[in-house]
Amino acid sequence: MNRMSRIPLLALTILLAVASLMAQSSREDEINFLIAKGWALSAIGRFSEALPPLDRALTLEADNPNALILKGGALVGLKRHQEALVCLEKALAQRMEDSLAWTYKGQALYGLGRFTEAASCFKRAIALDPNLYTAKAGLSWSTQKAATGSTLILDEVKPGSLVEWTQRYDPQSMNPQFGCEEIASPFDRSTALRTRARGSTFDTCETKWIRRVYATGPQQTDGAVVEAFLAFTFDGTDYNLPSVRLDLLDERGQVVAGQVYFGKGIIGSFNRGKLPQTGYRELPSASGLQRFDLAREFGPGRHFSALAVSLMNYACQGENSVVFDHLVLRPGLILVEVKPRGKGGVASTLSTF
């Protein structure tokens, strides 16, 4: 987790420090203290640390609904969705009108890919609390995923689509010579794009490229996967590097994260020696459907609203090419906040689903 709850961290620190010194006057007091501690830790995203006090509370009172609900929420935060369901169903057997329990159950079902069932839980939560933002967001996402199969096809590269790659860097006076064309796709025999470069001197060498931005709507890297068909070639000369860059963009179009990749073995010896400085990454193969786990590539918890692809060719001497087709996004998890609850119920936490 990289976001804090609305509860001031100082207040949480004081709560935990003072509470740890308190002598509990009764079994009920001890249970309430343990639940408060579990809630406080969950509220700042320390889900694994929240579980022991909640488990202790359940040892003292096995069916305590507040402890069960909070434990279910912490397990959702840890992506242990099946275990979360067990806790939440026990809680709902006692407290069917608890909107937070229904919200957490929806998140657990969402995490298991049971989107239609998740949507039903979110609807139930909204009926109980029309202002529950988390449930509204969950309903929107689970309904979308149930309808689309949770895959966004960003580009199948149709004939004539090369003109949509509107950003281009190709100074004609600089080495190498650069070209772009549509070809028969090696992936599905429809259409693909190919960029090519031919270098002829060591004096002035520039990386040339074309770039396209794809709107994705609000997304988060957790659980999200991008797939694309990519094929790289080069003639084995020393100063050669065909590559692809992926960028995540925010709602204003600003780059929030980026990474450059090249096909396995498709790199000149000079550029191979420069890898530690550049941080470029080698893909598992030189040609094929490549899979990019966005949380691993760019870090968990990153929010983005668009994805940019750049096809890039560097060749001081020699030739290389990049082929591109079939870009899809499999959306992952979103981070939302449950608003504080009153009326004696358990308080909310930040949850990922």
PyMOL commands that set and color helices and strands:
alter all, ss='L'
color gray80, all
select helices_A, chain A and resi 9-19+27-43+47-60+65-77+81-94+99-111+115-128+133-148+161-164+269-273+275-278+294-298
alter helices_A, ss='H'
color red, helices_A
select strands_A, chain A and resi 152-155+167-169+177-184+191-200+208-220+225-234+240-249+255-262+281-282+287-293+303-315+317-330+335-337+350-352
alter strands_A, ss='S'
color yellow, strands_A
deselect
rebuild
show_as cartoon
